[in-house]
Amino acid sequence: MIVGFGLLLLLLLALAGLGRDGRGLPLYGLVCAFAGATVCGGLLALLTSIALIGLNIGAWIWLRRFAGHVPDRGAVLPVVGALLLLLALGLSGASLGLAPVLGAGAVLVGLCGAAFGPALVQFTGLLMAADGLIVMACVLQSWPFFAAAVALWGVLGALGMTLLPRLAWRRVEEN
């Protein structure tokens, strides 16, 4: 479990270099699936792995047509902020246990990614936060939480399919 969450945090640093425009979503989904499957077992772990890998690959296939964002030096700020929040969460929630704290950290990392950059980067950060909620469903071994997290992922996907093409047309008109 610790190895899975360690890989998740290393991947976040690598995503800062990629620009967080959707290119890293399949790898992020794979690492989240590994982290979730190490915490729980059975049918929930299988469905979580399938959902995380399938949803993130589908999002990457759809988002790559909008990927015009080039990373800059500010791309590291959300990751550094997320790591600081994860450290604060670990220090304040040490009595909860390691798995819930690191699962909540995966959600915080996505939310920090959603705070900076253009619309595509923010949308990718929201998808990463929804991935973190799916991992938290595994940590808590809660079917209702899993269903709510997948439903949130679906709502974000529908919202992205509606808004991102319009934002792309607006960007072209401004140039």
TORTORRO-820020 format. One record per residue: residue number from 1; residue in one letter; x, y, z of N, C-alpha, C in turn. Coordinates in nm, 3 decimals. Each point is the difference from the previous one (the first is absolute). Layout:
! residues N
<NUM,A,<X,Y,Z>,<X,Y,Z>,<X,Y,Z>>,
...
This chain:
! residues 175
<1,M,<0.082,-0.118,0.000>,<-0.082,0.118,0.000>,<0.086,0.125,0.000>>,
<2,I,<0.101,0.003,0.082>,<0.088,0.117,0.007>,<0.073,0.018,-0.132>>,
<3,V,<0.038,-0.110,-0.064>,<0.067,0.009,-0.129>,<-0.093,0.060,-0.104>>,
<4,G,<-0.127,-0.039,0.000>,<-0.098,0.055,-0.094>,<-0.018,0.149,0.018>>,
<5,F,<-0.013,0.045,0.124>,<-0.017,0.143,0.023>,<0.130,0.075,-0.025>>,
<6,G,<0.114,-0.064,0.025>,<0.128,0.063,-0.035>,<0.013,0.021,-0.150>>,
<7,L,<-0.041,-0.100,-0.077>,<0.000,0.015,-0.146>,<-0.096,0.110,-0.044>>,
<8,L,<-0.111,0.011,0.069>,<-0.098,0.103,-0.032>,<0.061,0.139,0.020>>,
<9,L,<0.072,0.019,0.107>,<0.061,0.130,0.026>,<0.113,0.030,-0.098>>,
<10,L,<0.079,-0.101,-0.037>,<0.105,0.022,-0.100>,<-0.061,0.033,-0.136>>,
<11,L,<-0.112,-0.063,-0.030>,<-0.067,0.028,-0.126>,<-0.049,0.144,-0.003>>,
<12,L,<-0.041,0.052,0.113>,<-0.048,0.138,0.004>,<0.112,0.097,-0.035>>,
<13,L,<0.120,-0.028,0.046>,<0.113,0.085,-0.038>,<0.029,-0.010,-0.149>>,
<14,A,<-0.014,-0.120,-0.056>,<0.021,-0.017,-0.144>,<-0.108,0.071,-0.079>>,
<15,L,<-0.123,0.001,0.049>,<-0.110,0.068,-0.070>,<0.022,0.151,-0.003>>,
<16,A,<0.071,0.054,0.097>,<0.029,0.143,-0.002>,<0.086,0.033,-0.121>>,
<17,G,<0.090,-0.089,-0.037>,<0.083,0.022,-0.117>,<-0.074,-0.020,-0.130>>,
<18,L,<-0.104,-0.081,-0.001>,<-0.078,-0.024,-0.122>,<-0.099,0.111,-0.028>>,
<19,G,<-0.030,0.082,0.095>,<-0.093,0.109,-0.021>,<-0.140,-0.033,0.044>>,
<20,R,<-0.026,-0.119,0.044>,<-0.129,-0.042,0.053>,<-0.114,0.030,-0.095>>,
<21,D,<0.020,-0.027,-0.127>,<-0.105,0.027,-0.098>,<-0.070,-0.126,-0.047>>,
<22,G,<0.009,-0.105,0.072>,<-0.070,-0.123,-0.035>,<0.093,-0.110,-0.045>>,
<23,R,<0.124,0.031,-0.034>,<0.093,-0.103,-0.048>,<0.034,-0.103,0.107>>,
<24,G,<-0.002,0.042,0.125>,<0.036,-0.090,0.107>,<-0.117,-0.073,0.063>>,
<25,L,<-0.122,0.024,-0.048>,<-0.118,-0.062,0.062>,<0.000,-0.153,-0.005>>,
<26,P,<0.040,-0.066,-0.111>,<0.000,-0.147,0.004>,<0.097,-0.056,0.103>>,
<27,L,<0.118,0.059,0.009>,<0.097,-0.046,0.099>,<-0.048,0.031,0.141>>,
<28,Y,<-0.062,0.116,0.019>,<-0.054,0.036,0.130>,<-0.110,-0.097,0.041>>,
<29,G,<-0.087,-0.036,-0.094>,<-0.106,-0.097,0.028>,<0.056,-0.136,0.036>>,
<30,L,<0.107,-0.041,-0.068>,<0.063,-0.128,0.030>,<0.060,-0.001,0.141>>,
<31,V,<0.067,0.107,0.036>,<0.061,0.007,0.134>,<-0.108,0.010,0.108>>,
<32,C,<-0.107,0.076,-0.027>,<-0.110,0.007,0.097>,<-0.066,-0.136,0.016>>,
<33,A,<-0.015,-0.073,-0.111>,<-0.059,-0.134,0.007>,<0.088,-0.093,0.083>>,
<34,F,<0.131,0.010,-0.016>,<0.093,-0.082,0.078>,<-0.009,0.037,0.148>>,
<35,A,<-0.006,0.132,0.028>,<-0.008,0.043,0.140>,<-0.130,-0.046,0.064>>,
<36,G,<-0.110,0.009,-0.073>,<-0.129,-0.043,0.054>,<-0.008,-0.150,0.019>>,
<37,A,<0.057,-0.074,-0.095>,<-0.007,-0.146,0.008>,<0.089,-0.056,0.111>>,
<38,T,<0.099,0.075,0.042>,<0.083,-0.048,0.110>,<-0.068,0.019,0.135>>,
<39,V,<-0.099,0.089,0.006>,<-0.068,0.027,0.125>,<-0.117,-0.095,0.023>>,
<40,C,<-0.077,-0.027,-0.106>,<-0.117,-0.086,0.015>,<0.011,-0.117,-0.098>>,
<41,G,<-0.091,-0.090,0.009>,<0.001,-0.116,-0.087>,<-0.140,-0.033,-0.048>>,
<42,G,<-0.007,-0.105,-0.077>,<-0.130,-0.048,-0.046>,<-0.055,0.077,-0.117>>,
<43,L,<-0.132,0.001,-0.007>,<-0.070,0.062,-0.111>,<0.019,0.152,-0.003>>,
<44,L,<0.007,0.064,0.117>,<0.020,0.144,0.005>,<0.135,0.038,-0.060>>,
<45,A,<0.104,-0.074,0.031>,<0.132,0.029,-0.058>,<-0.001,-0.020,-0.151>>,
<46,L,<-0.066,-0.103,-0.048>,<-0.007,-0.026,-0.143>,<-0.076,0.111,-0.072>>,
<47,L,<-0.116,0.038,0.052>,<-0.078,0.106,-0.063>,<0.071,0.135,0.007>>,
<48,T,<0.068,0.026,0.110>,<0.076,0.124,0.012>,<0.111,0.005,-0.103>>,
<49,S,<0.073,-0.109,-0.017>,<0.108,-0.004,-0.097>,<-0.053,0.019,-0.142>>,
<50,I,<-0.107,-0.068,-0.033>,<-0.059,0.013,-0.134>,<-0.049,0.142,-0.023>>,
<51,A,<-0.068,0.058,0.101>,<-0.052,0.135,-0.015>,<0.112,0.103,-0.016>>,
<52,L,<0.102,-0.009,0.085>,<0.108,0.098,-0.007>,<0.076,-0.008,-0.131>>,
<53,I,<0.035,-0.120,-0.041>,<0.076,-0.014,-0.124>,<-0.085,0.036,-0.121>>,
<54,G,<-0.122,-0.050,-0.005>,<-0.087,0.028,-0.114>,<-0.038,0.146,-0.013>>,
<55,L,<-0.040,0.062,0.110>,<-0.040,0.140,-0.005>,<0.116,0.091,-0.037>>,
<56,N,<0.118,-0.026,0.055>,<0.114,0.086,-0.029>,<0.051,-0.017,-0.143>>,
<57,I,<-0.003,-0.121,-0.052>,<0.040,-0.019,-0.140>,<-0.101,0.067,-0.092>>,
<58,G,<-0.128,-0.015,0.030>,<-0.103,0.068,-0.080>,<0.014,0.152,0.005>>,
<59,A,<0.030,0.054,0.118>,<0.018,0.145,0.013>,<0.122,0.045,-0.080>>,
<60,W,<0.107,-0.077,0.004>,<0.120,0.036,-0.075>,<-0.026,0.001,-0.150>>,
<61,I,<-0.073,-0.101,-0.048>,<-0.032,-0.006,-0.143>,<-0.081,0.123,-0.040>>,
<62,W,<-0.093,0.041,0.085>,<-0.084,0.114,-0.033>,<0.072,0.132,0.019>>,
<63,L,<0.083,0.013,0.104>,<0.064,0.128,0.032>,<0.121,0.032,-0.087>>,
<64,R,<0.057,-0.096,-0.067>,<0.123,0.029,-0.073>,<-0.021,0.095,-0.118>>,
<65,R,<-0.123,0.016,-0.046>,<-0.024,0.096,-0.109>,<0.006,0.144,0.049>>,
<66,F,<-0.012,0.021,0.131>,<0.006,0.134,0.056>,<0.136,0.033,0.060>>,
<67,A,<0.095,-0.092,-0.007>,<0.127,0.013,0.073>,<0.094,0.095,-0.072>>,
<68,G,<-0.020,0.128,0.021>,<0.090,0.099,-0.054>,<0.082,0.069,0.106>>,
<69,H,<-0.018,-0.043,0.124>,<0.066,0.066,0.113>,<0.145,-0.046,0.010>>,
<70,V,<0.091,0.096,0.008>,<0.141,-0.029,0.019>,<0.033,0.030,0.146>>,
<71,P,<0.065,-0.094,0.071>,<0.028,0.026,0.141>,<0.098,0.115,0.018>>,
<72,D,<-0.019,0.074,0.107>,<0.091,0.107,0.035>,<0.054,-0.025,0.140>>,
<73,R,<0.075,0.095,0.050>,<0.058,-0.018,0.133>,<-0.106,-0.006,0.109>>,
<74,G,<-0.114,0.060,-0.023>,<-0.107,-0.001,0.099>,<-0.072,-0.133,0.009>>,
<75,A,<0.033,-0.096,-0.088>,<-0.067,-0.130,0.002>,<0.034,-0.080,0.125>>,
<76,V,<0.110,0.035,0.066>,<0.042,-0.073,0.119>,<-0.074,0.049,0.124>>,
<77,L,<-0.054,0.121,-0.003>,<-0.065,0.058,0.119>,<-0.114,-0.084,0.055>>,
<78,P,<-0.093,-0.052,-0.083>,<-0.106,-0.082,0.058>,<0.052,-0.128,0.065>>,
<79,V,<0.104,-0.058,-0.057>,<0.055,-0.124,0.057>,<0.067,0.029,0.133>>,
<80,V,<0.075,0.109,0.007>,<0.065,0.036,0.126>,<-0.106,0.033,0.106>>,
<81,G,<-0.103,0.073,-0.040>,<-0.109,0.030,0.093>,<-0.070,-0.126,0.048>>,
<82,A,<-0.019,-0.095,-0.091>,<-0.065,-0.125,0.037>,<0.087,-0.081,0.096>>,
<83,L,<0.129,-0.002,-0.024>,<0.088,-0.074,0.091>,<0.002,0.064,0.138>>,
<84,L,<-0.004,0.134,0.006>,<-0.007,0.066,0.130>,<-0.132,-0.029,0.071>>,
<85,L,<-0.110,0.000,-0.076>,<-0.129,-0.037,0.060>,<0.000,-0.145,0.047>>,
<86,L,<0.063,-0.088,-0.076>,<0.008,-0.140,0.039>,<0.082,-0.016,0.127>>,
<87,L,<0.108,0.077,0.012>,<0.080,-0.003,0.123>,<-0.081,0.049,0.119>>,
<88,A,<-0.072,0.110,-0.019>,<-0.085,0.052,0.109>,<-0.110,-0.099,0.036>>,
<89,L,<-0.058,-0.063,-0.101>,<-0.105,-0.099,0.025>,<0.057,-0.121,0.074>>,
<90,G,<0.120,-0.042,-0.038>,<0.063,-0.113,0.066>,<0.033,0.029,0.146>>,
<91,L,<0.043,0.123,0.026>,<0.033,0.036,0.138>,<-0.124,0.017,0.087>>,
<92,S,<-0.106,0.055,-0.060>,<-0.120,0.023,0.080>,<-0.090,-0.123,0.010>>,
<93,G,<0.005,-0.088,-0.098>,<-0.088,-0.116,0.001>,<0.073,-0.130,0.023>>,
<94,A,<0.108,0.006,0.076>,<0.081,-0.119,0.021>,<-0.076,-0.110,0.072>>,
<95,S,<-0.101,0.035,0.076>,<-0.075,-0.102,0.073>,<-0.097,-0.076,-0.091>>,
<96,L,<-0.027,0.053,-0.120>,<-0.090,-0.067,-0.093>,<0.061,-0.124,-0.064>>,
<97,G,<0.129,0.002,-0.017>,<0.069,-0.108,-0.068>,<0.058,0.052,-0.131>>,
<98,L,<0.093,-0.076,-0.055>,<0.072,0.045,-0.118>,<-0.086,-0.004,-0.126>>,
<99,A,<-0.078,-0.104,-0.018>,<-0.078,-0.013,-0.124>,<-0.104,0.110,-0.016>>,
<100,P,<-0.081,0.034,0.101>,<-0.096,0.109,-0.019>,<0.067,0.136,-0.024>>,
<101,V,<0.111,0.023,0.068>,<0.069,0.128,-0.017>,<0.056,0.012,-0.141>>,
<102,L,<0.061,-0.105,-0.052>,<0.056,0.005,-0.135>,<-0.110,0.001,-0.105>>,
<103,G,<-0.111,-0.067,0.026>,<-0.114,0.007,-0.093>,<-0.058,0.140,-0.007>>,
<104,A,<-0.015,0.064,0.114>,<-0.047,0.139,0.001>,<0.101,0.092,-0.067>>,
<105,G,<0.127,-0.034,0.013>,<0.104,0.077,-0.069>,<-0.011,-0.009,-0.150>>,
<106,A,<-0.041,-0.115,-0.052>,<-0.020,-0.014,-0.145>,<-0.112,0.091,-0.048>>,
<107,V,<-0.102,0.019,0.082>,<-0.108,0.093,-0.035>,<0.051,0.144,0.005>>,
<108,L,<0.077,0.033,0.102>,<0.053,0.135,0.014>,<0.094,0.036,-0.114>>,
<109,V,<0.077,-0.097,-0.047>,<0.093,0.025,-0.110>,<-0.077,0.039,-0.125>>,
<110,G,<-0.109,-0.069,-0.027>,<-0.082,0.036,-0.116>,<-0.062,0.138,0.015>>,
<111,L,<-0.045,0.032,0.120>,<-0.059,0.133,0.022>,<0.103,0.111,-0.011>>,
<112,C,<0.123,-0.027,0.043>,<0.105,0.100,-0.018>,<0.033,0.018,-0.148>>,
<113,G,<-0.004,-0.107,-0.075>,<0.022,0.010,-0.144>,<-0.110,0.078,-0.070>>,
<114,A,<-0.120,-0.004,0.056>,<-0.113,0.072,-0.059>,<0.001,0.148,0.032>>,
<115,A,<0.091,0.043,0.085>,<0.003,0.140,0.041>,<0.082,0.089,-0.091>>,
<116,F,<0.084,-0.057,-0.086>,<0.091,0.079,-0.082>,<-0.016,-0.033,-0.147>>,
<117,G,<0.038,0.093,-0.084>,<0.013,-0.025,-0.142>,<-0.124,0.023,-0.082>>,
<118,P,<0.010,-0.033,-0.129>,<-0.115,0.016,-0.089>,<-0.109,-0.104,0.027>>,
<119,A,<-0.109,0.012,-0.072>,<-0.118,-0.085,0.026>,<0.031,-0.148,-0.014>>,
<120,L,<0.081,-0.039,-0.096>,<0.030,-0.141,-0.019>,<0.078,-0.057,0.118>>,
<121,V,<0.092,0.077,0.051>,<0.080,-0.044,0.115>,<-0.090,-0.011,0.124>>,
<122,Q,<-0.089,0.096,0.017>,<-0.091,-0.005,0.115>,<-0.095,-0.118,-0.012>>,
<123,F,<-0.049,-0.028,-0.118>,<-0.089,-0.113,-0.020>,<0.072,-0.131,0.029>>,
<124,T,<0.124,-0.012,-0.045>,<0.077,-0.121,0.028>,<0.022,-0.015,0.150>>,
<125,G,<0.023,0.109,0.071>,<0.013,-0.005,0.146>,<-0.127,-0.049,0.067>>,
<126,L,<-0.115,0.044,-0.050>,<-0.127,-0.048,0.056>,<-0.019,-0.150,-0.024>>,
<127,L,<0.039,-0.048,-0.118>,<-0.007,-0.143,-0.027>,<0.092,-0.078,0.093>>,
<128,M,<0.118,0.056,0.028>,<0.093,-0.066,0.092>,<-0.058,-0.002,0.142>>,
<129,A,<-0.071,0.105,0.039>,<-0.065,0.001,0.132>,<-0.109,-0.106,0.007>>,
<130,A,<-0.075,-0.016,-0.110>,<-0.103,-0.105,-0.004>,<0.065,-0.138,0.006>>,
<131,D,<0.118,-0.016,-0.062>,<0.074,-0.126,0.013>,<0.038,-0.025,0.146>>,
<132,G,<0.041,0.105,0.068>,<0.032,-0.012,0.142>,<-0.120,-0.042,0.084>>,
<133,L,<-0.118,0.048,-0.037>,<-0.121,-0.042,0.071>,<-0.029,-0.148,-0.023>>,
<134,I,<0.027,-0.049,-0.120>,<-0.018,-0.143,-0.026>,<0.098,-0.082,0.083>>,
<135,V,<0.123,0.050,0.014>,<0.098,-0.069,0.086>,<-0.047,0.003,0.146>>,
<136,M,<-0.058,0.113,0.042>,<-0.052,0.008,0.137>,<-0.114,-0.098,0.023>>,
<137,A,<-0.079,-0.027,-0.104>,<-0.106,-0.100,0.013>,<0.060,-0.137,0.028>>,
<138,C,<0.116,-0.027,-0.060>,<0.069,-0.127,0.030>,<0.055,0.000,0.142>>,
<139,V,<0.056,0.113,0.040>,<0.057,0.008,0.135>,<-0.109,-0.024,0.104>>,
<140,L,<-0.116,0.063,-0.020>,<-0.110,-0.013,0.095>,<-0.084,-0.125,-0.025>>,
<141,Q,<0.023,-0.068,-0.114>,<-0.074,-0.118,-0.042>,<-0.150,0.026,0.004>>,
<142,S,<-0.039,0.108,-0.067>,<-0.139,0.046,0.000>,<-0.056,-0.002,-0.141>>,
<143,W,<-0.102,-0.083,-0.022>,<-0.065,-0.006,-0.130>,<-0.075,0.128,-0.033>>,
<144,P,<-0.074,0.061,0.094>,<-0.068,0.126,-0.034>,<0.099,0.112,-0.036>>,
<145,F,<0.111,0.004,0.070>,<0.102,0.102,-0.030>,<0.060,-0.027,-0.138>>,
<146,F,<0.022,-0.126,-0.036>,<0.050,-0.036,-0.132>,<-0.099,0.044,-0.108>>,
<147,A,<-0.128,-0.027,0.022>,<-0.102,0.040,-0.098>,<-0.007,0.152,-0.015>>,
<148,A,<0.011,0.071,0.111>,<-0.003,0.147,-0.005>,<0.123,0.056,-0.071>>,
<149,A,<0.117,-0.060,0.023>,<0.122,0.048,-0.065>,<-0.004,-0.026,-0.150>>,
<150,V,<-0.049,-0.116,-0.042>,<-0.012,-0.029,-0.144>,<-0.105,0.092,-0.062>>,
<151,A,<-0.109,0.028,0.073>,<-0.101,0.093,-0.051>,<0.058,0.140,-0.015>>,
<152,L,<0.082,0.044,0.096>,<0.066,0.129,-0.011>,<0.092,0.004,-0.122>>,
<153,W,<0.071,-0.109,-0.023>,<0.087,-0.011,-0.117>,<-0.084,0.016,-0.127>>,
<154,G,<-0.117,-0.064,-0.003>,<-0.088,0.011,-0.116>,<-0.052,0.141,-0.020>>,
<155,V,<-0.035,0.068,0.109>,<-0.048,0.137,-0.009>,<0.112,0.092,-0.050>>,
<156,L,<0.121,-0.020,0.051>,<0.113,0.080,-0.048>,<0.027,-0.026,-0.147>>,
<157,G,<-0.011,-0.126,-0.042>,<0.019,-0.033,-0.140>,<-0.104,0.067,-0.089>>,
<158,A,<-0.125,-0.002,0.042>,<-0.106,0.066,-0.077>,<0.022,0.151,-0.004>>,
<159,L,<0.041,0.057,0.111>,<0.028,0.143,0.005>,<0.117,0.037,-0.091>>,
<160,G,<0.103,-0.083,0.002>,<0.115,0.024,-0.087>,<-0.035,-0.012,-0.147>>,
<161,M,<-0.083,-0.098,-0.034>,<-0.041,-0.018,-0.139>,<-0.085,0.118,-0.048>>,
<162,T,<-0.067,0.065,0.092>,<-0.083,0.114,-0.036>,<0.081,0.129,-0.008>>,
<163,L,<0.086,0.023,0.099>,<0.068,0.130,0.010>,<0.134,0.008,-0.072>>,
<164,L,<0.080,-0.105,0.002>,<0.134,0.012,-0.059>,<0.001,0.030,-0.149>>,
<165,P,<-0.088,-0.058,-0.080>,<0.001,0.041,-0.143>,<-0.034,0.148,-0.018>>,
<166,R,<-0.088,0.052,0.082>,<-0.034,0.143,-0.010>,<0.117,0.087,0.041>>,
<167,L,<0.073,-0.043,0.101>,<0.118,0.075,0.042>,<0.109,-0.006,-0.106>>,
<168,A,<0.012,-0.112,-0.069>,<0.099,-0.012,-0.107>,<-0.036,0.094,-0.115>>,
<169,W,<-0.130,0.011,-0.035>,<-0.040,0.092,-0.106>,<0.026,0.144,0.042>>,
<170,R,<-0.020,0.031,0.125>,<0.024,0.136,0.049>,<0.148,0.034,-0.009>>,
<171,R,<0.086,-0.096,0.032>,<0.144,0.022,-0.009>,<0.043,0.026,-0.144>>,
<172,V,<-0.059,-0.073,-0.095>,<0.034,0.018,-0.142>,<-0.046,0.137,-0.047>>,
<173,E,<-0.120,0.045,0.043>,<-0.051,0.130,-0.039>,<0.084,0.115,0.055>>,
<174,E,<0.058,-0.019,0.120>,<0.082,0.104,0.058>,<0.132,0.015,-0.072>>,
<175,N,<0.053,-0.109,-0.053>,<0.128,0.006,-0.074>,<-0.025,0.058,-0.136>>,
